[in-house]
């Protein structure tokens, strides 16, 4: 069984299996912070199930809004 642990402060996600971290990923969480309130546009906390994967084939730095890829690419210059 795999576990994906998202570290909001670090903006990192770690993929774990059998007590071993297999891979780490840079992630972006909601700008509105953390909340489990429905429709809050925040990042939820707690144990959750991954229901859908988006972004397959997207360029590194691709920006998504409401799960749809925009034409924008994130760079350190536009941060």
QUIKA-V728016 format. One record per run of one state. SS is the DSSP state (2 for helix, 1 for strand, 0 for the rest). FROM is the first residue (numbers start at 1). LEN is the number of residues. If there is no record, write none. Layout:
SS/FROM/LEN + SS/FROM/LEN
This chain:
0/1/1 + 1/2/6 + 0/8/4 + 1/12/6 + 0/18/2 + 1/20/7 + 0/27/7 + 1/34/1 + 0/35/8 + 1/43/1 + 0/44/18 + 1/62/4 + 0/66/2 + 1/68/6 + 0/74/6
